[in-house]
């Protein structure tokens, strides 16, 4: 493990982007792994919203990560990284869609300009940023709180308290109180991340 990352007291998911970017630019391979792991769900969420296949989504992910590797030194503000990644993934998705929808040959029409890439729809950007903030806030919770929130709110249908209590080793009567405390912590983490 590299010296720059072993000094961290926070878990890897809680490292701020400024520190991760600096370590990546210094050649720290573990920082690269942490950075990609931190944003993989964000990157994959874009092709999913475009309705691309699993293979196409994997290709968009790969292209976005390659672009990150090449262009990270040009990033002026590490806090802008999530939005930049969304833009790159959006551009790659648009490129895939455009490539797959071409039916007319352009061979004889060299003077035609390529279609412009449309701007990211503001609601897509906001929704994706909020999803990323939720992923980051969830990662900052204790493992028990994170699992409780997942069991109660991320599964469809949600599980009854008896099943949740059994899985977490808690008394059924304590689930409501524990849920409230975990949600307060989650709300606090979201506020720290600027949600809301």
GROMACS elastic network, one bead per residue, 0.5 to 0.9 nm:
[ bonds ]
;  ai    aj funct       b0    kb
    1     4     6  0.86133   500
    1     5     6  0.71923   500
    1     6     6  0.65511   500
    1    30     6  0.73562   500
    2     5     6  0.56680   500
    2     6     6  0.62822   500
    2    28     6  0.70777   500
    2    29     6  0.84668   500
    2    30     6  0.72661   500
    2    31     6  0.88472   500
    3     6     6  0.52227   500
    3     7     6  0.66316   500
    4     7     6  0.60916   500
    4     8     6  0.76398   500
    4    23     6  0.72808   500
    4    28     6  0.83082   500
    5     8     6  0.55254   500
    5    12     6  0.85133   500
    5    23     6  0.82368   500
    5    28     6  0.87755   500
    5    30     6  0.78962   500
    5    31     6  0.74583   500
    6     9     6  0.80912   500
    8    11     6  0.74295   500
    8    12     6  0.80366   500
    8    15     6  0.79937   500
    9    12     6  0.89235   500
   10    13     6  0.79908   500
   10    14     6  0.58830   500
   10    15     6  0.65978   500
   10   140     6  0.89218   500
   11    14     6  0.54661   500
   11    15     6  0.69257   500
   11   139     6  0.87611   500
   11   140     6  0.78994   500
   12    15     6  0.53864   500
   12    16     6  0.89561   500
   12    31     6  0.89033   500
   12    34     6  0.65192   500
   12    35     6  0.89205   500
   12    38     6  0.84795   500
   13    16     6  0.83374   500
   13    34     6  0.73709   500
   13    35     6  0.86297   500
   13    37     6  0.83645   500
   13    38     6  0.62207   500
   13   136     6  0.69241   500
   13   139     6  0.61000   500
   13   140     6  0.70861   500
   14   136     6  0.73280   500
   14   137     6  0.86374   500
   14   139     6  0.72840   500
   14   140     6  0.61971   500
   15    18     6  0.84494   500
   15    19     6  0.68280   500
   15    20     6  0.68200   500
   15    34     6  0.88344   500
   16    19     6  0.56392   500
   16    20     6  0.64359   500
   16    21     6  0.87640   500
   16    78     6  0.88537   500
   16    79     6  0.85151   500
   17    21     6  0.58461   500
   17    22     6  0.83317   500
   17    35     6  0.78885   500
   17    78     6  0.56408   500
   17    79     6  0.62986   500
   17    81     6  0.76414   500
   18    21     6  0.52989   500
   18    22     6  0.61398   500
   18    23     6  0.86320   500
   18    77     6  0.80060   500
   18    78     6  0.51763   500
   18    79     6  0.69824   500
   19    22     6  0.51981   500
   19    23     6  0.61922   500
   19    24     6  0.85950   500
   19    31     6  0.88681   500
   19    78     6  0.86989   500
   20    23     6  0.51451   500
   20    24     6  0.60673   500
   20    25     6  0.85875   500
   20    31     6  0.57267   500
   20    32     6  0.76127   500
   20    34     6  0.77751   500
   20    35     6  0.64874   500
   20    78     6  0.87167   500
   21    25     6  0.60907   500
   21    26     6  0.85351   500
   21    31     6  0.77841   500
   21    32     6  0.82624   500
   21    35     6  0.79061   500
   21    72     6  0.77164   500
   21    73     6  0.87159   500
   21    78     6  0.66583   500
   22    25     6  0.52020   500
   22    26     6  0.62806   500
   22    27     6  0.89191   500
   22    28     6  0.89482   500
   22    31     6  0.88643   500
   22    78     6  0.88975   500
   23    27     6  0.65665   500
   23    28     6  0.54346   500
   23    29     6  0.84520   500
   23    30     6  0.86874   500
   23    31     6  0.58939   500
   23    32     6  0.80159   500
   24    27     6  0.51755   500
   24    28     6  0.51057   500
   24    29     6  0.68525   500
   24    30     6  0.81732   500
   24    31     6  0.54691   500
   24    32     6  0.55292   500
   24    35     6  0.83368   500
   24    72     6  0.86055   500
   25    28     6  0.73240   500
   25    72     6  0.76125   500
   25    73     6  0.67617   500
   27    30     6  0.89713   500
   27    31     6  0.83293   500
   27    32     6  0.83488   500
   28    31     6  0.53673   500
   28    32     6  0.66466   500
   29    32     6  0.50584   500
   29    33     6  0.64138   500
   29    34     6  0.87478   500
   30    33     6  0.50121   500
   30    34     6  0.61932   500
   30    35     6  0.85372   500
   31    34     6  0.50125   500
   31    35     6  0.59953   500
   31    36     6  0.85454   500
   32    35     6  0.50587   500
   32    36     6  0.61204   500
   32    37     6  0.84109   500
   32    69     6  0.88595   500
   33    36     6  0.52630   500
   33    37     6  0.59734   500
   33    38     6  0.84360   500
   34    37     6  0.50306   500
   34    38     6  0.59469   500
   34    39     6  0.86964   500
   35    38     6  0.50908   500
   35    39     6  0.64242   500
   35    40     6  0.84928   500
   36    39     6  0.53217   500
   36    40     6  0.56555   500
   36    65     6  0.75646   500
   37    40     6  0.53030   500
   37    41     6  0.79769   500
   38    41     6  0.75736   500
   38    42     6  0.83239   500
   38   135     6  0.87812   500
   38   136     6  0.79059   500
   39    42     6  0.51489   500
   39    43     6  0.61941   500
   39    44     6  0.86373   500
   39    82     6  0.75278   500
   39    85     6  0.83553   500
   39   132     6  0.78674   500
   40    43     6  0.51554   500
   40    44     6  0.60939   500
   40    45     6  0.84880   500
   40    61     6  0.77563   500
   41    44     6  0.51222   500
   41    45     6  0.59591   500
   41    46     6  0.89847   500
   41   132     6  0.77872   500
   41   135     6  0.83776   500
   42    45     6  0.51956   500
   42    46     6  0.70215   500
   42    82     6  0.78369   500
   42    85     6  0.81297   500
   42    86     6  0.74258   500
   42   128     6  0.69544   500
   42   129     6  0.81506   500
   42   131     6  0.76484   500
   42   132     6  0.59879   500
   42   135     6  0.88619   500
   43    46     6  0.58446   500
   43    47     6  0.77312   500
   43    57     6  0.89718   500
   43    60     6  0.82180   500
   43    61     6  0.61656   500
   43    64     6  0.75687   500
   43    65     6  0.87821   500
   43    82     6  0.88357   500
   43    85     6  0.67294   500
   43    86     6  0.65072   500
   43    88     6  0.89056   500
   43    89     6  0.62656   500
   43    90     6  0.89904   500
   44    47     6  0.58715   500
   44    48     6  0.64789   500
   44    49     6  0.88953   500
   44    57     6  0.64202   500
   44    58     6  0.76743   500
   44    60     6  0.78908   500
   44    61     6  0.62324   500
   44    89     6  0.82351   500
   45    48     6  0.51131   500
   45    49     6  0.62182   500
   45    50     6  0.87852   500
   45    57     6  0.87648   500
   45   128     6  0.74666   500
   46    49     6  0.51942   500
   46    50     6  0.64612   500
   46    51     6  0.89066   500
   46    57     6  0.83239   500
   46    60     6  0.89016   500
   46    86     6  0.69922   500
   46    89     6  0.63221   500
   46    90     6  0.63362   500
   46    93     6  0.76060   500
   46   124     6  0.87272   500
   46   128     6  0.78108   500
   47    51     6  0.62904   500
   47    52     6  0.54661   500
   47    53     6  0.81129   500
   47    54     6  0.87222   500
   47    56     6  0.76939   500
   47    57     6  0.52293   500
   47    58     6  0.87165   500
   47    60     6  0.70297   500
   47    61     6  0.83859   500
   47    89     6  0.73423   500
   47    90     6  0.75034   500
   47    92     6  0.86066   500
   47    93     6  0.59230   500
   48    51     6  0.50863   500
   48    52     6  0.58868   500
   48    53     6  0.78052   500
   48    54     6  0.82571   500
   48    57     6  0.69225   500
   49    52     6  0.77574   500
   49   124     6  0.86583   500
   50    90     6  0.86309   500
   50    93     6  0.69459   500
   50    94     6  0.83949   500
   50    97     6  0.84439   500
   51    57     6  0.88957   500
   52    55     6  0.80187   500
   52    56     6  0.57430   500
   52    57     6  0.59451   500
   52    93     6  0.78197   500
   52    96     6  0.84715   500
   52    97     6  0.81831   500
   53    56     6  0.50984   500
   53    57     6  0.60346   500
   53    58     6  0.85493   500
   54    57     6  0.50418   500
   54    58     6  0.61937   500
   54    59     6  0.86674   500
   55    58     6  0.50219   500
   55    59     6  0.62456   500
   55    60     6  0.86725   500
   56    60     6  0.61601   500
   56    61     6  0.85262   500
   56    93     6  0.84621   500
   56    96     6  0.77344   500
   57    60     6  0.50102   500
   57    61     6  0.60879   500
   57    62     6  0.85836   500
   57    93     6  0.81544   500
   58    62     6  0.61550   500
   58    63     6  0.86103   500
   59    62     6  0.50495   500
   59    63     6  0.61162   500
   59    64     6  0.85013   500
   59    92     6  0.88777   500
   60    63     6  0.50969   500
   60    64     6  0.60152   500
   60    65     6  0.85398   500
   60    89     6  0.63432   500
   60    90     6  0.88367   500
   60    92     6  0.58284   500
   60    93     6  0.65115   500
   60    96     6  0.82297   500
   61    64     6  0.51517   500
   61    65     6  0.61583   500
   61    66     6  0.85691   500
   61    89     6  0.71864   500
   61    92     6  0.88104   500
   62    65     6  0.51725   500
   62    66     6  0.61057   500
   62    67     6  0.85836   500
   63    66     6  0.50574   500
   63    67     6  0.61413   500
   63    68     6  0.85753   500
   63    88     6  0.86027   500
   63    89     6  0.79741   500
   63    92     6  0.72698   500
   64    67     6  0.50665   500
   64    68     6  0.61687   500
   64    69     6  0.86986   500
   64    85     6  0.70206   500
   64    86     6  0.89304   500
   64    88     6  0.59830   500
   64    89     6  0.56758   500
   64    92     6  0.73945   500
   65    69     6  0.61940   500
   65    70     6  0.86762   500
   65    85     6  0.85992   500
   66    69     6  0.50788   500
   66    70     6  0.62769   500
   66    71     6  0.85424   500
   67    70     6  0.51673   500
   67    71     6  0.58506   500
   67    72     6  0.79728   500
   67    88     6  0.76914   500
   68    71     6  0.52858   500
   68    72     6  0.53374   500
   68    73     6  0.89554   500
   68    85     6  0.76709   500
   68    88     6  0.86932   500
   69    72     6  0.57897   500
   69    73     6  0.84197   500
   70    73     6  0.75406   500
   70    74     6  0.87626   500
   71    74     6  0.54367   500
   71    75     6  0.70190   500
   72    75     6  0.53063   500
   72    76     6  0.88553   500
   72    81     6  0.89957   500
   73    76     6  0.80344   500
   75    78     6  0.65673   500
   75    80     6  0.81047   500
   75    81     6  0.76856   500
   75    84     6  0.88750   500
   76    80     6  0.83123   500
   77    80     6  0.55607   500
   77    81     6  0.73823   500
   78    81     6  0.53174   500
   78    82     6  0.86309   500
   79    82     6  0.73023   500
   79    83     6  0.86282   500
   80    83     6  0.56115   500
   80    84     6  0.61406   500
   80    85     6  0.86941   500
   81    85     6  0.60273   500
   81    86     6  0.85740   500
   82    85     6  0.51304   500
   82    86     6  0.62534   500
   82    87     6  0.87172   500
   82   129     6  0.73882   500
   82   132     6  0.81547   500
   83    86     6  0.50092   500
   83    87     6  0.62275   500
   83    88     6  0.86987   500
   83   125     6  0.75619   500
   83   128     6  0.89295   500
   83   129     6  0.74391   500
   84    87     6  0.50742   500
   84    88     6  0.62456   500
   84    89     6  0.86012   500
   85    88     6  0.51297   500
   85    89     6  0.60662   500
   85    90     6  0.83675   500
   86    89     6  0.51182   500
   86    90     6  0.58590   500
   86    91     6  0.84462   500
   86   120     6  0.88150   500
   86   125     6  0.74292   500
   86   128     6  0.79389   500
   86   129     6  0.86887   500
   87    91     6  0.60441   500
   87    92     6  0.85657   500
   87   119     6  0.88772   500
   87   120     6  0.71606   500
   87   125     6  0.86855   500
   88    91     6  0.50872   500
   88    92     6  0.62056   500
   88    93     6  0.86279   500
   89    92     6  0.50432   500
   89    93     6  0.61111   500
   89    94     6  0.85350   500
   90    93     6  0.50786   500
   90    94     6  0.61075   500
   90    95     6  0.85096   500
   90   120     6  0.71889   500
   91    94     6  0.50754   500
   91    95     6  0.61047   500
   91    96     6  0.86508   500
   91   117     6  0.69765   500
   91   118     6  0.86420   500
   91   120     6  0.87527   500
   92    96     6  0.62111   500
   92    97     6  0.86518   500
   93    96     6  0.50158   500
   93    97     6  0.61285   500
   93    98     6  0.84692   500
   94    97     6  0.50592   500
   94    98     6  0.59655   500
   94    99     6  0.83741   500
   94   117     6  0.70924   500
   94   118     6  0.83856   500
   95    98     6  0.51116   500
   95    99     6  0.59482   500
   95   100     6  0.85290   500
   95   117     6  0.82352   500
   96    99     6  0.50792   500
   96   100     6  0.61059   500
   96   101     6  0.85460   500
   97   100     6  0.52136   500
   97   101     6  0.60872   500
   97   102     6  0.87417   500
   98   101     6  0.51978   500
   98   102     6  0.63049   500
   98   115     6  0.88890   500
   99   102     6  0.56488   500
  100   103     6  0.82683   500
  102   105     6  0.76761   500
  105   108     6  0.77119   500
  105   109     6  0.85092   500
  106   109     6  0.52472   500
  106   110     6  0.69438   500
  106   112     6  0.80894   500
  107   110     6  0.66280   500
  108   111     6  0.89313   500
  109   112     6  0.59701   500
  110   113     6  0.81169   500
  112   115     6  0.88908   500
  113   116     6  0.84688   500
  115   118     6  0.88628   500
  117   120     6  0.88840   500
  118   121     6  0.84091   500
  119   122     6  0.84624   500
  120   123     6  0.84982   500
  120   124     6  0.70464   500
  120   125     6  0.67728   500
  121   124     6  0.53328   500
  121   125     6  0.64778   500
  121   126     6  0.88352   500
  122   125     6  0.51095   500
  122   126     6  0.61702   500
  122   127     6  0.85426   500
  123   126     6  0.50361   500
  123   127     6  0.59304   500
  123   128     6  0.83906   500
  124   127     6  0.51613   500
  124   128     6  0.60039   500
  124   129     6  0.84625   500
  125   128     6  0.52261   500
  125   129     6  0.60544   500
  125   130     6  0.85624   500
  126   129     6  0.51190   500
  126   130     6  0.61116   500
  126   131     6  0.85762   500
  127   130     6  0.51619   500
  127   131     6  0.61818   500
  127   132     6  0.86845   500
  128   131     6  0.50470   500
  128   132     6  0.62323   500
  128   133     6  0.86721   500
  129   132     6  0.50975   500
  129   133     6  0.62152   500
  129   134     6  0.86596   500
  130   133     6  0.50359   500
  130   134     6  0.62024   500
  130   135     6  0.86744   500
  130   195     6  0.70078   500
  130   196     6  0.88341   500
  131   134     6  0.50952   500
  131   135     6  0.62833   500
  131   136     6  0.87176   500
  132   135     6  0.50236   500
  132   136     6  0.61897   500
  132   137     6  0.85468   500
  133   136     6  0.50775   500
  133   137     6  0.60183   500
  133   138     6  0.84523   500
  133   189     6  0.89668   500
  133   190     6  0.66623   500
  133   193     6  0.65880   500
  133   194     6  0.82730   500
  133   195     6  0.70382   500
  134   137     6  0.50449   500
  134   138     6  0.59706   500
  134   139     6  0.84975   500
  134   186     6  0.84629   500
  134   189     6  0.88130   500
  134   190     6  0.68145   500
  134   195     6  0.86047   500
  135   138     6  0.51493   500
  135   139     6  0.62000   500
  135   140     6  0.88525   500
  136   139     6  0.50830   500
  136   140     6  0.65134   500
  136   189     6  0.84502   500
  136   190     6  0.83498   500
  136   193     6  0.83588   500
  137   140     6  0.52082   500
  137   141     6  0.68189   500
  137   185     6  0.89072   500
  137   186     6  0.61458   500
  137   187     6  0.82725   500
  137   188     6  0.85936   500
  137   189     6  0.52087   500
  137   190     6  0.56793   500
  137   192     6  0.88108   500
  137   193     6  0.76121   500
  138   141     6  0.54008   500
  138   142     6  0.85654   500
  138   145     6  0.86248   500
  138   146     6  0.59622   500
  138   149     6  0.85586   500
  138   186     6  0.66787   500
  138   189     6  0.81444   500
  138   190     6  0.88167   500
  139   142     6  0.79476   500
  139   143     6  0.83699   500
  139   146     6  0.73366   500
  140   143     6  0.87670   500
  140   146     6  0.83946   500
  140   186     6  0.82564   500
  140   189     6  0.73388   500
  141   144     6  0.79913   500
  141   145     6  0.59808   500
  141   146     6  0.55722   500
  141   182     6  0.78092   500
  141   185     6  0.72227   500
  141   186     6  0.68995   500
  141   189     6  0.82470   500
  142   145     6  0.52494   500
  142   146     6  0.60336   500
  142   147     6  0.85493   500
  142   182     6  0.87318   500
  143   146     6  0.50885   500
  143   147     6  0.60825   500
  143   148     6  0.85380   500
  144   147     6  0.51980   500
  144   148     6  0.60957   500
  144   149     6  0.86781   500
  144   168     6  0.71516   500
  144   182     6  0.89201   500
  145   148     6  0.50371   500
  145   149     6  0.61916   500
  145   150     6  0.85364   500
  145   178     6  0.79274   500
  145   179     6  0.76725   500
  145   181     6  0.85156   500
  145   182     6  0.53605   500
  145   183     6  0.83382   500
  145   185     6  0.87417   500
  145   186     6  0.88328   500
  146   149     6  0.53100   500
  146   150     6  0.61895   500
  146   151     6  0.86874   500
  146   182     6  0.78138   500
  146   186     6  0.88460   500
  147   151     6  0.60598   500
  147   152     6  0.85507   500
  147   168     6  0.81029   500
  148   151     6  0.51831   500
  148   152     6  0.61271   500
  148   153     6  0.83729   500
  148   164     6  0.72019   500
  148   165     6  0.89918   500
  148   168     6  0.76245   500
  148   175     6  0.85977   500
  148   178     6  0.84345   500
  148   179     6  0.69838   500
  148   182     6  0.79442   500
  149   152     6  0.52287   500
  149   153     6  0.56639   500
  149   154     6  0.71344   500
  149   179     6  0.72123   500
  149   182     6  0.73718   500
  149   183     6  0.76033   500
  150   153     6  0.54716   500
  150   155     6  0.67037   500
  151   154     6  0.60693   500
  151   155     6  0.58899   500
  151   158     6  0.66373   500
  151   159     6  0.63985   500
  151   164     6  0.67201   500
  152   155     6  0.67059   500
  152   156     6  0.89835   500
  152   157     6  0.89660   500
  152   158     6  0.53847   500
  152   159     6  0.61550   500
  152   160     6  0.80877   500
  152   161     6  0.82945   500
  152   164     6  0.77321   500
  152   179     6  0.85519   500
  153   156     6  0.79535   500
  153   157     6  0.88802   500
  153   158     6  0.63323   500
  153   159     6  0.87725   500
  154   157     6  0.86913   500
  154   158     6  0.72965   500
  155   158     6  0.50643   500
  155   159     6  0.73384   500
  156   159     6  0.79738   500
  159   162     6  0.81179   500
  159   163     6  0.63560   500
  159   164     6  0.65200   500
  160   163     6  0.55898   500
  160   164     6  0.64750   500
  160   165     6  0.87166   500
  161   165     6  0.58578   500
  161   166     6  0.84256   500
  161   172     6  0.61409   500
  161   173     6  0.86207   500
  161   175     6  0.67445   500
  161   176     6  0.85411   500
  162   165     6  0.51699   500
  162   166     6  0.61760   500
  162   167     6  0.87227   500
  162   171     6  0.84653   500
  162   172     6  0.57925   500
  162   175     6  0.89726   500
  163   166     6  0.50882   500
  163   167     6  0.61923   500
  163   168     6  0.86165   500
  163   172     6  0.87484   500
  164   167     6  0.52310   500
  164   168     6  0.61561   500
  164   169     6  0.83189   500
  164   170     6  0.81032   500
  164   172     6  0.80511   500
  164   175     6  0.79405   500
  165   168     6  0.52738   500
  165   169     6  0.56652   500
  165   171     6  0.58197   500
  165   172     6  0.52910   500
  165   173     6  0.86691   500
  165   174     6  0.82892   500
  165   175     6  0.67161   500
  166   169     6  0.51784   500
  166   170     6  0.65291   500
  166   171     6  0.78816   500
  166   172     6  0.80529   500
  167   170     6  0.79272   500
  168   171     6  0.89434   500
  170   173     6  0.83280   500
  170   174     6  0.67576   500
  170   175     6  0.71634   500
  171   174     6  0.53928   500
  171   175     6  0.69613   500
  172   175     6  0.55951   500
  172   176     6  0.82924   500
  173   176     6  0.68879   500
  173   177     6  0.80622   500
  174   177     6  0.54510   500
  174   178     6  0.60235   500
  174   179     6  0.84229   500
  175   178     6  0.50826   500
  175   179     6  0.58140   500
  175   180     6  0.84990   500
  176   179     6  0.50711   500
  176   180     6  0.62339   500
  176   181     6  0.87843   500
  177   180     6  0.51704   500
  177   181     6  0.63857   500
  177   182     6  0.87047   500
  178   181     6  0.51568   500
  178   182     6  0.61114   500
  178   183     6  0.85378   500
  179   182     6  0.51193   500
  179   183     6  0.60618   500
  179   184     6  0.85539   500
  180   183     6  0.51708   500
  180   184     6  0.61896   500
  180   185     6  0.87128   500
  181   184     6  0.50809   500
  181   185     6  0.63045   500
  181   186     6  0.86482   500
  182   185     6  0.50800   500
  182   186     6  0.61275   500
  182   187     6  0.85531   500
  183   187     6  0.59881   500
  183   188     6  0.84709   500
  184   187     6  0.50389   500
  184   188     6  0.61497   500
  184   189     6  0.86484   500
  185   188     6  0.50181   500
  185   189     6  0.62015   500
  185   190     6  0.86005   500
  186   189     6  0.50827   500
  186   190     6  0.61433   500
  186   191     6  0.85935   500
  187   190     6  0.50585   500
  187   191     6  0.61703   500
  187   192     6  0.86780   500
  187   195     6  0.88683   500
  188   191     6  0.50872   500
  188   192     6  0.62729   500
  188   193     6  0.87150   500
  189   192     6  0.50765   500
  189   193     6  0.63282   500
  189   194     6  0.88053   500
  189   195     6  0.88188   500
  190   193     6  0.50487   500
  190   194     6  0.63773   500
  190   195     6  0.52420   500
  190   196     6  0.78535   500
  191   194     6  0.50347   500
  191   195     6  0.52505   500
  191   196     6  0.69212   500
  192   195     6  0.74899   500
